[in-house]
Amino acid sequence: MTSSRAAVLIHGATGFTGKLVSAALTKRAVPFAIAGRNRAKLDALSASLGGSPVESVVVDIRNARSVEAALDGRTVVCACAGPFLEVGEPVLAAAAKLGVHYADTTGEQRFVVEAKARYDEAAKASGACIVPAMAYEIALADWASHLAAEMVGGEPETSARPRGVTSGPRRSRAPRRSSSRVTPARRRSVHS
């Protein structure tokens, strides 16, 4: 790694969430680099952030070497490009392989399940910490479900999903699995 390379990389920086992350890091004076597929959009984002130009990297997610070159020598990557089931895996795979800590903004439960199943061992071997679904609308609900499950003495996987709650965009939904129902005793213990 060269000393001029930023330790933090925002992949998918030119999208809505990537811009929010980039603006937040700029406001906090955290050095970072931006990555995406379009040079013109990266340059425009860099200029819009003010100050000196931000390091930018064009990444072709269909080319593993391109993704690995973007992550090589980084400490952490924040993946903001989705839909994650379609474009998220190459960045996750490279991070797990190279030992780069990974956080993403997915709300796609199937991607989260597949991330753990496919990359947990590689991440452990490389020392990478993999944290999918660390977006504001996902993390708090996940945390709350774990707390609620602890309160009723179960695991989050055994809790019933409330009626009317969707599981994300249609193309992101995992096949439905049957879940055990919350018993009346458990329901009472939560409300008491």
GURODREN-930198 format. One line per 2 residues: number of its first residue (from 1); for each residue x, y, z of N, C-alpha, C. Coordinates in nm, 4 decimals. Each point is the difference from the previous one (the first is absolute). Layout:
BEGIN
NUM) X:Y:Z:X:Y:Z:X:Y:Z; ...
//
This chain:
BEGIN
1) 0.0850:-0.1178:0.0000:-0.0850:0.1178:0.0000:0.0891:0.1235:0.0000; -0.0340:0.0957:-0.0822:0.0744:0.1254:0.0013:-0.0638:0.0923:0.1018
3) 0.0821:0.0904:0.0550:-0.0518:0.0875:0.1047:-0.1049:0.0981:-0.0526; -0.0058:0.0205:-0.1307:-0.0977:0.0941:-0.0554:-0.1382:-0.0633:-0.0184
5) -0.0110:-0.1286:0.0249:-0.1271:-0.0698:-0.0166:-0.0851:0.0110:0.1261; -0.1261:0.0369:-0.0164:-0.0904:0.0111:0.1147:-0.0302:-0.1387:0.0570
7) -0.0100:-0.0088:0.1309:-0.0287:-0.1275:0.0662:-0.1457:-0.0419:-0.0176; -0.0892:0.0970:-0.0200:-0.1439:-0.0263:-0.0118:-0.0424:0.0183:-0.1455
9) -0.0746:-0.0969:-0.0515:-0.0527:0.0072:-0.1362:-0.1517:-0.0084:0.0050; -0.0669:0.0938:-0.0659:-0.1456:-0.0031:-0.0142:-0.0290:-0.0502:-0.1408
11) -0.0494:-0.1234:-0.0094:-0.0342:-0.0566:-0.1316:-0.1475:0.0292:-0.0278; -0.0284:0.0465:-0.1206:-0.1363:0.0424:-0.0330:-0.0240:0.1404:0.0523
13) 0.1070:0.0781:0.0023:-0.0032:0.1334:0.0604:-0.0904:0.0978:-0.0735; -0.0270:-0.0212:-0.1279:-0.0789:0.0969:-0.0756:-0.1509:-0.0229:0.0099
15) -0.0424:-0.1052:0.0677:-0.1421:-0.0236:0.0224:-0.0491:0.0806:0.1191; -0.1278:-0.0083:0.0264:-0.0610:0.0790:0.1070:0.0694:-0.0215:0.1344
17) 0.0091:-0.1257:0.0438:0.0593:-0.0303:0.1300:0.1496:0.0274:0.0001; 0.0675:-0.0322:-0.1090:0.1430:0.0272:-0.0095:0.0323:0.1472:0.0152
19) -0.0845:0.0846:-0.0563:0.0191:0.1453:0.0154:-0.0190:0.0422:0.1448; -0.0982:-0.0577:0.0675:-0.0216:0.0322:0.1414:0.1209:-0.0403:0.0847
21) 0.0525:-0.1185:-0.0249:0.1174:-0.0478:0.0739:0.1196:0.0899:-0.0291; 0.0207:0.0335:-0.1268:0.1116:0.0865:-0.0385:-0.0101:0.1374:0.0657
23) -0.1195:0.0562:0.0019:-0.0203:0.1310:0.0633:0.0265:-0.0072:0.1502; -0.0443:-0.1087:0.0645:0.0215:-0.0153:0.1440:0.1486:-0.0125:0.0321
25) 0.0734:-0.0747:-0.0803:0.1445:-0.0147:0.0243:0.0732:0.1316:-0.0260; -0.0429:0.0731:-0.1016:0.0590:0.1311:-0.0291:-0.0223:0.0941:0.1181
27) -0.1217:0.0035:0.0500:-0.0343:0.0876:0.1123:0.0846:-0.0314:0.1229; 0.0340:-0.1270:0.0172:0.0781:-0.0420:0.1165:0.1502:-0.0023:-0.0283
29) 0.0393:0.0448:-0.1187:0.1414:0.0061:-0.0410:0.0690:-0.1363:0.0030; -0.0750:-0.1049:-0.0351:0.0568:-0.1344:-0.0098:0.0504:-0.0189:-0.1433
31) 0.1286:-0.0291:-0.0189:0.0506:-0.0232:-0.1359:-0.0632:-0.1271:-0.0592; -0.0454:0.0076:-0.1224:-0.0613:-0.1152:-0.0656:0.0166:0.0112:-0.1503
33) -0.0253:-0.1118:-0.0673:-0.0002:-0.0053:-0.1461:-0.1397:-0.0413:-0.0445; -0.0339:0.0345:-0.1225:-0.1298:-0.0370:-0.0560:0.0200:-0.0933:-0.1182
35) -0.0928:-0.0925:-0.0174:0.0080:-0.0958:-0.1098:-0.1373:-0.0175:-0.0623; 0.0016:-0.0283:-0.1284:-0.1220:-0.0250:-0.0746:0.0359:-0.0366:-0.1425
37) -0.0997:-0.0094:-0.0842:0.0243:-0.0457:-0.1370:0.0138:0.1134:-0.1005; -0.0281:0.1245:0.0397:-0.0055:0.1098:-0.0958:0.0949:0.1132:0.0416
39) 0.1061:0.0191:-0.0776:0.1020:0.1013:0.0309:-0.0603:0.1407:0.0110; -0.0872:0.0365:-0.0928:-0.0584:0.1346:0.0014:-0.0800:0.0249:0.1284
41) -0.0778:-0.0995:0.0433:-0.0775:0.0149:0.1230:0.0912:0.0065:0.1226; 0.1075:-0.0776:-0.0005:0.0961:0.0055:0.1111:0.0654:0.1374:0.0084
43) 0.0397:0.0529:-0.1163:0.0628:0.1330:-0.0021:-0.0968:0.1080:0.0475; -0.1264:-0.0109:-0.0412:-0.1011:0.0980:0.0420:-0.0233:-0.0085:0.1516
45) -0.0052:-0.1216:0.0536:-0.0178:-0.0159:0.1440:0.1196:0.0584:0.0748; 0.1192:-0.0298:-0.0460:0.1207:0.0525:0.0640:-0.0031:0.1523:0.0041
47) -0.0357:0.0612:-0.1106:-0.0071:0.1467:-0.0063:-0.1081:0.0551:0.0931; -0.1113:-0.0712:0.0125:-0.1105:0.0485:0.0834:0.0298:-0.0072:0.1493
49) 0.0988:-0.0791:0.0382:0.0313:-0.0163:0.1416:0.0827:0.1155:0.0557; 0.0532:0.0832:-0.0893:0.0784:0.1156:0.0439:0.1389:-0.0416:0.0449
51) 0.0846:0.0972:0.0212:0.1355:-0.0301:0.0421:0.0821:-0.0619:-0.1110; 0.1048:-0.0704:0.0394:0.0852:-0.0629:-0.1008:-0.0711:-0.1203:-0.0605
53) 0.0366:-0.0371:-0.1224:-0.0671:-0.1132:-0.0655:0.0141:-0.1289:0.0812; -0.1053:-0.0786:0.0001:-0.0010:-0.1286:0.0692:0.0546:-0.1048:-0.0958
55) 0.0809:-0.0904:0.0517:0.0504:-0.1112:-0.0814:-0.1198:-0.0768:-0.0554; 0.0026:-0.0312:-0.1285:-0.1105:-0.0751:-0.0589:0.0527:-0.1149:-0.0838
57) -0.0789:-0.1085:-0.0031:0.0394:-0.1226:-0.0679:-0.1186:-0.0505:-0.0813; 0.0224:-0.0221:-0.1292:-0.1031:-0.0620:-0.0833:0.0130:-0.1515:0.0181
59) -0.1120:-0.0654:0.0309:-0.0003:-0.1431:0.0286:-0.0962:-0.0710:-0.0946; 0.0484:-0.1088:-0.0592:-0.0845:-0.0873:-0.0816:-0.0286:-0.1241:0.0837
61) -0.1198:-0.0108:0.0564:-0.0293:-0.1114:0.0891:-0.0025:-0.1351:-0.0704; -0.0008:0.0000:-0.1326:0.0050:-0.1264:-0.0737:0.1422:-0.0526:-0.0103
63) 0.0965:0.0801:0.0455:0.1416:-0.0366:-0.0083:0.0576:-0.0041:0.1415; 0.0268:-0.1210:0.0503:0.0482:-0.0166:0.1374:0.1282:0.0790:0.0242
65) 0.0885:0.0051:-0.0987:0.1259:0.0753:0.0179:-0.0256:0.1489:0.0174; -0.0991:0.0536:-0.0701:-0.0355:0.1409:0.0132:-0.0486:0.0297:0.1419
67) -0.0843:-0.0881:0.0526:-0.0537:0.0188:0.1347:0.1115:-0.0143:0.1031; 0.0819:-0.1034:-0.0148:0.1093:-0.0216:0.0941:0.0998:0.1155:-0.0025
69) 0.0278:0.0550:-0.1175:0.0920:0.1139:-0.0093:-0.0564:0.1219:0.0733; -0.1307:0.0185:-0.0060:-0.0628:0.1129:0.0691:0.0089:-0.0161:0.1514
71) -0.0095:-0.1239:0.0491:0.0011:-0.0266:0.1437:0.1396:-0.0239:0.0567; 0.0945:-0.0348:-0.0854:0.1344:-0.0344:0.0468:0.0606:0.1120:0.0842
73) 0.0445:-0.0335:0.1184:0.0633:0.0966:0.0879:-0.0957:0.0852:0.0806; -0.1284:-0.0193:-0.0162:-0.0991:0.0761:0.0771:-0.0201:-0.0685:0.1356
75) -0.0535:0.0754:0.0928:-0.0349:-0.0556:0.1305:-0.1465:-0.0409:0.0027; -0.0858:0.0828:-0.0604:-0.1439:-0.0264:0.0035:-0.0650:0.0456:-0.1299
77) -0.1014:-0.0758:-0.0411:-0.0821:0.0408:-0.1134:-0.1444:0.0073:0.0476; -0.0668:0.1071:-0.0380:-0.1430:0.0146:0.0257:-0.0689:-0.0157:-0.1348
79) -0.0719:-0.1088:-0.0164:-0.0657:-0.0302:-0.1271:-0.1410:0.0579:-0.0003; -0.0246:0.0891:-0.0961:-0.1299:0.0680:-0.0095:-0.0715:-0.0303:-0.1312
81) 0.0598:-0.0792:-0.0880:-0.0590:-0.0274:-0.1312:-0.0921:-0.1208:0.0063; -0.1195:0.0153:-0.0496:-0.0955:-0.1099:-0.0041:-0.0746:0.0014:-0.1319
83) -0.0935:-0.0914:-0.0202:-0.0417:-0.1018:0.0938:0.1156:-0.0970:0.0293; 0.0169:-0.0323:0.1268:0.1142:-0.0783:0.0437:-0.0003:-0.1415:-0.0557
85) -0.1174:-0.0600:-0.0180:-0.0048:-0.1339:-0.0582:0.0529:-0.0001:-0.1427; -0.0042:0.1129:-0.0665:0.0485:0.0088:-0.1375:0.1434:0.0501:-0.0093
87) 0.0385:0.0954:0.0847:0.1326:0.0622:-0.0165:0.0854:0.0013:0.1269; -0.0500:-0.0523:0.1096:0.0727:0.0115:0.1266:0.1078:-0.1026:0.0259
89) -0.0157:-0.1195:-0.0521:0.0908:-0.1087:0.0358:0.1468:0.0221:-0.0371; 0.0331:0.0562:-0.1156:0.1422:0.0157:-0.0328:0.0779:0.0836:0.1018
91) -0.0596:0.1053:0.0524:0.0679:0.0834:0.0991:0.0144:-0.0779:0.1308; -0.1046:-0.0683:0.0415:0.0054:-0.0824:0.1200:0.1066:-0.1090:-0.0127
93) 0.0027:-0.0683:-0.1133:0.0979:-0.1072:-0.0218:0.1427:0.0528:0.0077; 0.0254:0.1140:-0.0618:0.1350:0.0577:0.0021:0.0390:0.0421:0.1410
95) -0.0929:0.0594:0.0735:0.0287:0.0427:0.1368:0.0344:-0.1210:0.0874; -0.0803:-0.1054:-0.0089:0.0254:-0.1204:0.0788:0.1352:-0.0618:-0.0363
97) 0.0324:-0.0008:-0.1258:0.1265:-0.0578:-0.0461:0.1208:0.0824:0.0453; -0.0104:0.1322:-0.0099:0.1143:0.0881:0.0260:0.0135:0.0445:0.1459
99) -0.0966:-0.0325:0.0837:0.0075:0.0419:0.1392:-0.0403:0.1448:0.0213; -0.0850:0.0514:-0.0881:-0.0501:0.1374:0.0113:-0.1335:-0.0049:0.0735
101) -0.0130:0.0777:0.1059:-0.1262:0.0037:0.0740:-0.1097:0.0516:-0.0923; -0.1206:-0.0559:0.0139:-0.1091:0.0250:-0.0944:-0.1278:0.0329:0.0749
103) -0.0646:0.1085:-0.0396:-0.1341:0.0332:0.0472:-0.0813:0.0382:-0.1227; -0.1270:-0.0368:-0.0012:-0.0830:0.0404:-0.1133:-0.1325:0.0550:0.0470
105) -0.0738:0.0526:-0.0953:-0.1262:0.0677:0.0290:-0.1209:-0.0781:-0.0509; 0.0176:-0.1295:-0.0205:-0.1084:-0.0797:-0.0550:-0.1172:-0.0108:0.0964
107) -0.1161:-0.0184:-0.0571:-0.1194:-0.0346:0.0751:-0.0521:-0.1343:-0.0493; 0.0817:-0.0678:-0.0788:-0.0395:-0.1251:-0.0639:0.0405:-0.1179:0.0887
109) -0.0983:-0.0580:0.0688:0.0278:-0.1062:0.0950:0.0701:-0.1190:-0.0639; -0.0382:-0.0345:-0.1196:0.0624:-0.1139:-0.0676:0.1483:0.0248:-0.0211
111) 0.0373:0.1229:-0.0351:0.1411:0.0316:-0.0177:0.0754:-0.0176:0.1317; -0.0613:0.0423:0.1096:0.0642:-0.0125:0.1312:0.0244:-0.1468:0.0335
113) -0.1002:-0.0834:-0.0212:0.0129:-0.1432:0.0275:0.1086:-0.0609:-0.0882; -0.0016:0.0331:-0.1286:0.0998:-0.0549:-0.0914:0.1405:0.0528:0.0304
115) 0.0095:0.1234:0.0462:0.1307:0.0572:0.0353:0.0660:-0.0835:0.1084; -0.0743:-0.0316:0.1031:0.0550:-0.0799:0.1096:0.0338:-0.1406:-0.0476
117) -0.0911:-0.0621:-0.0718:0.0212:-0.1371:-0.0448:0.1216:-0.0127:-0.0920; 0.0172:0.0956:-0.0889:0.1064:-0.0109:-0.1000:0.1348:0.0565:0.0441
119) -0.0008:0.1015:0.0874:0.1255:0.0722:0.0252:0.0452:0.0028:0.1449; -0.0721:-0.0640:0.0895:0.0382:0.0006:0.1404:0.1384:-0.0626:0.0211
121) 0.0246:-0.1152:-0.0571:0.1286:-0.0678:0.0186:0.1151:0.0792:-0.0609; -0.0184:0.0533:-0.1203:0.1062:0.0795:-0.0638:0.0299:0.1254:0.0811
123) -0.1050:0.0629:0.0520:0.0196:0.1206:0.0803:0.0745:-0.0321:0.1290; -0.0376:-0.1084:0.0645:0.0711:-0.0410:0.1222:0.1474:-0.0265:-0.0305
125) 0.0268:-0.0689:-0.1103:0.1377:-0.0335:-0.0362:0.0832:0.1240:-0.0316; -0.0619:0.1005:-0.0601:0.0746:0.1211:-0.0392:-0.0003:0.1076:0.1089
127) -0.0860:-0.0175:0.1009:-0.0103:0.0995:0.1064:-0.0972:0.1130:-0.0297; -0.0782:-0.0151:-0.1063:-0.0979:0.1038:-0.0356:-0.1235:-0.0111:0.0875
129) -0.0545:0.1123:0.0385:-0.1273:0.0063:0.0710:-0.1059:0.0341:-0.1045; -0.0971:-0.0867:-0.0177:-0.1034:0.0173:-0.1012:-0.1302:0.0381:0.0699
131) -0.0533:0.1202:-0.0314:-0.1216:0.0496:0.0646:-0.1001:0.0422:-0.1079; -0.0806:-0.0951:-0.0494:-0.1035:0.0387:-0.0966:-0.1179:0.0656:0.0710
133) -0.0789:0.0746:-0.0742:-0.1241:0.0617:0.0491:0.0241:0.1009:0.1117; 0.1042:0.0801:-0.0139:0.0305:0.0992:0.1033:-0.0576:0.1364:-0.0357
135) -0.1107:0.0001:-0.0692:-0.0669:0.1254:-0.0361:-0.0931:0.0407:0.1123; -0.0323:0.1258:0.0053:-0.0817:0.0515:0.1093:-0.1364:-0.0658:0.0093
137) -0.0607:-0.0365:-0.1131:-0.1340:-0.0572:0.0077:0.0022:-0.1495:0.0302; 0.1140:-0.0629:-0.0081:0.0109:-0.1432:0.0246:0.0589:-0.0287:0.1371
139) 0.1098:0.0650:0.0335:0.0739:-0.0312:0.1218:-0.0854:0.0147:0.1252; -0.0761:0.1080:0.0102:-0.0803:0.0210:0.1200:-0.1093:-0.1056:0.0149
141) -0.0641:-0.0354:-0.1105:-0.1049:-0.1019:0.0064:0.0593:-0.1357:0.0353; 0.1173:-0.0320:-0.0541:0.0655:-0.1259:0.0307:0.0368:-0.0051:0.1486
143) 0.0570:0.1074:0.0485:0.0382:0.0092:0.1406:-0.1236:-0.0166:0.0884; -0.1072:0.0689:-0.0347:-0.1232:-0.0088:0.0784:-0.0571:-0.1417:-0.0010
145) 0.0076:-0.0679:-0.1137:-0.0531:-0.1365:-0.0059:0.0812:-0.0943:0.0877; 0.1306:0.0205:0.0058:0.0834:-0.0823:0.0881:-0.0338:0.0260:0.1471
147) -0.0188:0.1262:0.0361:-0.0385:0.0324:0.1376:-0.1353:-0.0600:0.0348; -0.0959:0.0127:-0.0917:-0.1334:-0.0552:0.0242:0.0066:-0.1518:0.0140
149) 0.0794:-0.0645:-0.0834:0.0137:-0.1455:0.0073:0.0610:-0.0419:0.1330; 0.0992:0.0746:0.0473:0.0596:-0.0303:0.1307:-0.1042:0.0146:0.1105
151) -0.0848:0.1003:-0.0110:-0.1019:0.0246:0.1023:-0.1006:-0.1149:0.0088; -0.0297:-0.0618:-0.1125:-0.0977:-0.1093:0.0001:0.0666:-0.1367:0.0059
153) 0.1331:0.0005:0.0103:0.0724:-0.1254:0.0162:0.0174:-0.0809:-0.1265; -0.0042:0.0631:-0.1136:0.0171:-0.0719:-0.1256:0.1109:0.0600:-0.0840
155) 0.0084:-0.0463:-0.1183:0.0954:0.0517:-0.0975:-0.0755:0.0856:-0.1006; 0.0664:0.0985:-0.0626:-0.0684:0.0819:-0.1012:-0.0596:-0.0835:-0.1118
157) 0.0604:-0.1129:-0.0330:-0.0503:-0.0832:-0.1092:-0.1343:-0.0630:0.0326; -0.0385:-0.0050:0.1281:-0.1258:-0.0643:0.0366:-0.1139:0.0996:0.0161
159) 0.0279:0.1267:-0.0155:-0.1040:0.1013:0.0137:-0.0813:0.0101:-0.1276; -0.1279:0.0253:0.0142:-0.0862:0.0164:-0.1166:0.0140:0.1416:-0.0545
161) -0.0062:0.0142:-0.1305:0.0034:0.1321:-0.0610:-0.1397:0.0577:0.0047; -0.0149:0.1257:0.0422:-0.1333:0.0607:0.0050:-0.0649:0.0037:-0.1380
163) -0.1304:-0.0114:-0.0035:-0.0725:0.0076:-0.1273:0.0169:0.1385:-0.0615; 0.0113:0.0035:-0.1323:0.0102:0.1269:-0.0699:0.1424:0.0510:-0.0163
165) 0.0975:-0.0655:0.0638:0.1389:0.0424:-0.0146:0.0578:-0.0707:-0.1204; 0.0611:0.0740:-0.0887:0.0566:-0.0613:-0.1196:0.1434:-0.0417:0.0266
167) 0.0525:-0.0826:-0.0880:0.1379:-0.0455:0.0147:0.0875:0.0588:-0.1096; -0.0288:0.1207:-0.0433:0.0855:0.0669:-0.0972:-0.0538:-0.0088:-0.1409
169) 0.0775:0.0542:-0.0940:-0.0416:-0.0042:-0.1402:-0.0214:-0.1442:-0.0457; -0.0918:-0.0190:-0.0919:-0.0317:-0.1355:-0.0466:0.1235:-0.0770:-0.0440
171) 0.0893:0.0628:-0.0730:0.1161:-0.0733:-0.0502:0.1003:-0.0311:0.1100; -0.0199:0.0550:0.1199:0.0920:-0.0230:0.1104:-0.0526:-0.1005:0.1014
173) -0.1236:-0.0412:-0.0138:-0.0603:-0.0854:0.1010:0.0518:-0.1426:-0.0082; 0.0277:-0.0544:0.1160:0.0372:-0.1406:0.0095:-0.1281:-0.0830:-0.0026
175) 0.0131:-0.1277:-0.0391:-0.1196:-0.0844:0.0071:-0.0515:-0.0022:0.1440; -0.1291:0.0062:0.0158:-0.0604:0.0025:0.1330:0.0239:-0.1333:0.0695
177) 0.0348:0.0112:0.1264:0.0165:-0.1193:0.0821:-0.1052:0.0065:0.1097; -0.0439:-0.1168:0.0450:-0.0972:0.0015:0.1085:0.0722:0.0396:0.1282
179) -0.0653:0.0762:0.0825:0.0588:0.0387:0.1280:-0.0957:-0.0416:0.1098; 0.0573:-0.0253:0.1162:-0.0880:-0.0347:0.1107:-0.0763:0.1252:0.0419
181) -0.1143:-0.0169:0.0545:-0.0840:0.1115:0.0409:0.0343:0.0417:0.1428; -0.0229:0.1243:0.0288:0.0146:0.0479:0.1368:-0.1207:-0.0516:0.0770
183) 0.0253:-0.0698:0.1100:-0.1091:-0.0569:0.0791:-0.0666:0.1099:0.0830; -0.1237:-0.0225:0.0439:-0.0662:0.1004:0.0853:0.0822:0.0313:0.1244
185) 0.0667:-0.1007:0.0588:0.0827:0.0242:0.1195:0.1159:0.0931:-0.0338; 0.0629:-0.0220:-0.1121:0.1096:0.0880:-0.0412:-0.0515:0.1407:-0.0277
187) -0.1167:0.0083:-0.0657:-0.0563:0.1315:-0.0300:-0.0271:0.0784:0.1287; -0.0551:-0.0697:0.1004:-0.0274:0.0654:0.1293:0.1288:0.0457:0.0664
189) 0.1054:-0.0816:-0.0047:0.1251:0.0364:0.0674:0.0646:0.1230:-0.0630; -0.0193:0.0219:-0.1288:0.0539:0.1170:-0.0668:-0.0732:0.1252:0.0433
191) -0.1335:-0.0109:0.0180:-0.0823:0.1160:0.0332:-0.0085:0.0274:0.1502; 0.0547:-0.0900:0.0846:-0.0102:0.0256:0.1437:0.1189:0.0728:0.0539
//
